[in-house]
């Protein structure tokens, strides 16, 4: 099951960077938090607007991007 529908891109939000559910949480920043060693639980405590599936969507997005597959959010303008 893909969670990529949670990732959106809008030129008026974070300069069009991929973000979680239209909120100002860039996927890149969430991946950096995970890479720094923070657990999903710790991130969810710090950012109560986020859900576990949001972080899993960010990981899925990062995995696809790392595999050099082009990833474009479905509602990209």
C-alpha positions as CSV (number, residue, x, y, z in Angstrom):
1,X,0.0,0.0,0.0
2,X,1.4,3.3,-1.1
3,X,1.2,6.4,1.2
4,X,2.4,8.8,-1.5
5,X,-1.0,10.5,-1.6
6,X,0.0,12.2,1.7
7,X,2.7,14.1,-0.2
8,X,1.7,17.2,-2.0
9,X,3.4,20.0,-3.8
10,X,2.1,23.5,-4.2
11,X,4.1,26.5,-5.4
12,X,2.6,28.6,-2.6
13,X,3.7,26.3,0.2
14,X,7.4,25.9,0.9
15,X,8.3,27.1,-2.6
16,X,6.7,24.0,-4.1
17,X,8.9,21.5,-2.2
18,X,7.2,18.2,-1.5
19,X,5.4,18.5,1.9
20,X,3.1,16.4,4.0
21,X,-0.6,16.8,3.4
22,X,-0.3,20.5,2.3
23,X,1.2,21.5,5.7
24,X,4.5,23.2,6.0
25,X,6.5,20.0,6.8
26,X,8.9,19.4,3.9
27,X,9.6,15.7,3.2
28,X,13.3,16.6,3.2
29,X,13.2,17.9,6.8
30,X,11.4,14.8,8.0
31,X,13.9,12.6,6.3
32,X,16.7,14.5,8.0
33,X,15.1,14.1,11.4
34,X,14.9,10.3,10.8
35,X,18.4,10.2,9.5
36,X,19.7,12.0,12.6
37,X,18.5,9.1,14.7
38,X,15.1,10.4,16.0
39,X,12.5,7.7,16.2
40,X,9.1,8.0,14.7
41,X,7.6,8.3,18.2
42,X,10.0,11.2,19.1
43,X,9.1,13.1,15.9
44,X,5.4,12.6,16.5
45,X,5.8,13.9,20.0
46,X,7.6,17.0,18.7
47,X,5.1,17.5,15.8
48,X,1.6,16.6,17.0
49,X,0.1,17.5,13.6
50,X,1.9,14.6,12.0
51,X,0.8,11.0,11.9
52,X,2.8,7.8,11.6
53,X,1.7,7.3,8.0
54,X,3.0,10.8,7.2
55,X,6.5,9.7,8.2
56,X,6.2,6.4,6.4
57,X,5.1,8.3,3.3
58,X,8.3,10.5,3.6
59,X,10.4,7.3,3.8
60,X,8.6,5.8,0.8
61,X,9.2,9.1,-1.1
62,X,12.9,9.1,-0.2
63,X,13.3,5.4,-1.2
64,X,11.9,6.1,-4.6
65,X,13.9,9.2,-5.1
66,X,17.1,7.4,-4.0
67,X,16.4,4.8,-6.6
68,X,16.5,7.5,-9.2
69,X,12.8,7.1,-10.0
70,X,11.2,10.4,-10.6
71,X,8.6,11.1,-7.9
72,X,5.9,13.7,-8.6
73,X,3.2,14.3,-6.1
74,X,-0.2,13.7,-7.7
75,X,-1.5,17.2,-7.2
76,X,1.6,19.0,-8.3
77,X,0.8,22.2,-10.1
